[in-house]
Amino acid sequence: MTSLRIYDLLPGLRQERAASASSHHPSGHALEDRWRRTLNVGVAAVGLVVSAPLLLVIGSLIKLTSRGPVLYRQTRVGLNRRAPGSDQANRRRAADLGGKPFIIYKFRTMHVSRGGGEREVWASQDDPRVTRVGRVLRKLRLDELPQLFNVLRGDMNVVGPRPEQPSIFAELRTQVHRYEERQRVRPGITGWAQINHHYDETVEDVRRKVVYDLDYIARQSLAEDLKIMLLTAPTVVLRKGAW
């Protein structure tokens, strides 16, 4: 009983014990993050198994109809784990890309250029670089299927803001207010912005989608992710978020 009274009179000790307790007993938020990550890994694993025959068909069609590799690899900006305003973290990172870079996987939807790949520019609705097969894949968003491997690797979640190329990211963070705040969560294959707006074609498109991304981040939860996953299928079928 005496030790309890002394403990109550020492706020420093009370805070130390509370911190120790929290390190052994994850908070509700941390537990939900774990459940959300478990959901993402489970969905990605099941998705790859179920879609395996489709992946083979798509890969064959790409190889038979255009020159180049089946898969397209590109560097994208991912999750930013740095604390805001951390000068020490900034000094450790030679180039502040806005988040951890990673290699994203997609089915190739464009003709291979002389440089060996797609240029770092947005694709327009009638972009001549897009192949016939690629146009169909983009409309149905089937070109995104290989990103399920990115989800398993931990680079992405199924739900989250779309990751951007480093050079385009560098430009947009200077033109779009709060753009870099999208990197506070893992990027996603689908998301609140993706099901409410089409592919980016102008900076104004990005501004509209950032509003949706920040709204999602503010409300992020396991239930929200499940809702967006369920809404993605009808969105793709009705072509609301894609051409």
ABEGO torsion letter per residue (X at the ends): XAAAAAAAABAAAAAAAAAAAAAABBBAAAAAAAAAAAAAAAAAAAAAAAAAAAAAAAAAAAAAABBEBABBBBBBBBBBABBBGBAAAAAABABBAGEBBBBBBBBBABBBBAAGBBBBBBBBAABAABBAAAAAAAAAGAAAAAAAAAAAAGABBABEBBBBBAAAAAAAAAABBGAAAAAABBBBABBAAAAABBBBABAAAAAAAAAAAAAAAAABBAAAAAAAAAAAAAAAAAGAABX
